[in-house]
Amino acid sequence: MSEEQIVKEEPLPEEWRGRRVGLIDVLLRDRQQVRMKHSFWFVTGIETVDSLLPFIHGWNANTELNGGYELAWQEFKTWLREAWGGPLREDWYIEPLRDCQGDHERVVLMFLDIVAEYVERSSLAPRGKVGAMDERIAATYGLLPKEWGGRRVGILDALLWIRRRMSEGRELSFITGADTVHSLYSFTIGWARNNASNAREDLVWQSFCVWLRDIKKESPGEGWYIKYLDDCQGDHRKAALKFLDFAAEFMASR
């Protein structure tokens, strides 16, 4: 399943037109889609629950690295911290998955039901982009490239920056939340869904996907993350860097 297939799923809901679509909006809609179609891959590109937070990180990175802030999501996490007695952890799904006998879709729906319950209880009007909180952005991502100032940051910009940070010794989890090539894949889906939901085109990303598929023959039907992990004998870091190296090669060829 390619990123292009994932993000161009259906026309935008009428109520989204003419306004900024935030993460909470999308999670509520995805809840409906999963309940009706039983296809969690529709949300994150992967059918396992551990892909949900990397998808969310990708969505948020698109917003935050472009000067915005997902206020509604942050308010939800604050409420969830109080309700759960602790923060939303990257491994939050482990116990629920065991309790649900390994049913990934059921665990995802449990979480999305909590999001819906919060919105209903708080009468929250889902909010998306507001003024960025510079201190929080710096704490989350570290020092950002100076060349990003004053222009829109695309996903290829972000991927090359991730590659540079990893070459400096950082783990992939600093931005995707996990040190797996699967998390990088779902991160790109989240970033691309942000663009698609807000009717923005990233022509460079689209060209890269075509180049990877048609020129490099490196976009197989099972997904590049599966192929690269196999090519790298199960080494997630090497598999992620292989994808990021292709992104760098593409950008250098432009």
Salt bridges, closest charged atoms under 4 A:
GLU4 OE2 - LYS8 NZ 3.74
GLU10 OE1 - ARG29 NH2 2.92
GLU10 OE2 - LYS37 NZ 2.42
GLU14 OE1 - ARG17 NE 3.37
ASP25 OD1 - ARG19 NH2 2.99
ASP30 OD1 - ARG193 NH2 2.98
GLU64 OE2 - ARG136 NH1 2.85
GLU70 OE2 - ARG20 NH2 3.39
GLU75 OE1 - ARG127 NH2 2.49
GLU90 OE2 - HIS57 NE2 2.82
ASP91 OD1 - ARG89 NE 3.00
GLU105 OE2 - HIS38 ND1 2.86
ASP113 OD1 - ARG31 NE 2.58
ASP113 OD1 - ARG35 NH1 3.56
GLU117 OE2 - ARG121 NH2 2.84
ASP157 OD2 - ARG151 NH1 3.07
GLU168 OE1 - ARG165 NE 3.58
GLU171 OE1 - ARG237 NH1 3.54
ASP214 OD1 - ARG213 NE 2.72
GLU218 OE1 - LYS227 NZ 3.19
ASP231 OD2 - LYS227 NZ 2.71
ASP231 OD2 - LYS242 NZ 2.76
ASP245 OD1 - ARG163 NE 2.69
GLU249 OE2 - LYS216 NZ 2.93
